[in-house]
Amino acid sequence: MESKVVVSNFINGEFVSTDNYIDSFDPSTGEVWAKIPDSGEKEVNEAVNAAKAAFPKWANTPVLERSKLMLKIADLIEARQSEFAELESRDQGKPVWLSKSVDIPRLMHNFRSFATAVLHHVNRSSVMEPVNAVNYTVNDPVGVAGLVSPWNLPLYLLSFKVAPAIACGNTVVAKPSEMTSVTAWKLCEIFKEAGVPPGVINIVFGVGPRAGEALVKHPDVPLVSFTGGTVTAKRIREVCAPHCKKFSLELGGKNPAVIFDDADFEKCLSTTIRSSFVNQGEICLCTSRIYVQRAMYPKFVEKFVSETKKLTVGNPKNEKTFMGALISKEHLAKVKGYVDIAEKEGATIACGKEELNLEDSIKNGYYMRPTVITDVKDDSRLMKEEIFGPVTCIVPFDTEEEVIRRANDVEYGLAATLWTQDASRLHRVSRCLQVGTVWANCWLVRDLNMPFGGMKNSGMGSEGNFDSMEFFTNQKTICVKL
């Protein structure tokens, strides 16, 4: 029998064991493959104390030295790309090829991007001529950053928080999801090898109600960055408010695709299939509501369903696999529950109910076919709630005004895709969609120089950014009388 991986907390530059552990399941097989520390207030206090002690020196470390260290981290990751891709696939259930082509390259890119961007983090100034004074801003690190990252993009999103935090001179205590902790634990080996000073980056593993709660409410953690669900975010708001903490919240979405009948059909089709089902639909930016103008609707549904049926679901190690396993048994049941709701409501399950033929080694894994549902009413839970799985609904629309109203009629506002070759309509509709990001004739094209945020219950950040150098600094104005 294969021995289980035993994960340790990373505190003050050392791997620290604990007395209590929880099981971590391999989504592809349904078997326990790792033991994760069940950390609580004690471990979090140790990590925060280490980060607090390391902060003054790290904050005063020349920015060029911080940048060089981050670039070294990226280089060391690059040398172990395959190892990290295979670990993340097993940790989260996604295909290995997806980790290799997206997650691990983005992990390296995040460190490199913020390592170089911080060198050009400029200040603002203003001259007050009547009183002969100059005002200018400076960007100071805030302190210990409490970073809580999710399971769906374990390294991608963890590094999206850690990299700008340390680039700006903050120290870090991070808590990854208990369901995908092995990859973060391995990343600590890179931090140690790169020579990150003790206490600058600390990672504590455990569940949200114990480790997460202790971290976000800690009085010595002045800023919190969280990516996850709205219920948890409500609790974070409650515990952060008494301390006036800075916090950013990315809370998911119910993202629409708006497809006009003049869209580039083939490009739109292939991209929308990807935006609906890549990573098993477990990306906060995935498309789950597809609005197609009525003239194109029959053709689009027919072709979309036909191409979706061709997607391979199975062993994440297989290069031909498009979709791997969902994160957990419980999450699989939740996602399938929405398909049951659709059937009860009289909607049409265009595809996805077919049986899966899985090899014996993965027959107990958490797999599901990509599912397309039509004839869904706008007030259905399928059109209102975040499913976070491989389920998407396709509905027709007639007019521009109508689709804008329907696309905006949800409590979320994270992202949208818009497909049209009419330049005027592209800009007009984009302005009307109540989301933080609109991708026009594309999807998931991210520029870290541009704001990334959300509206409504998709969260809040600093200056429109969930995780950016603006969030990880305190900006103040200094007035100098000349």
Summary of the structure (lengths in Angstrom):
residues: 482
radius of gyration: 23.1
end to end distance: 75.6
largest distance: 80.1
contacts: 1726
relative contact order: 0.14
helix: 40%
strand: 23%
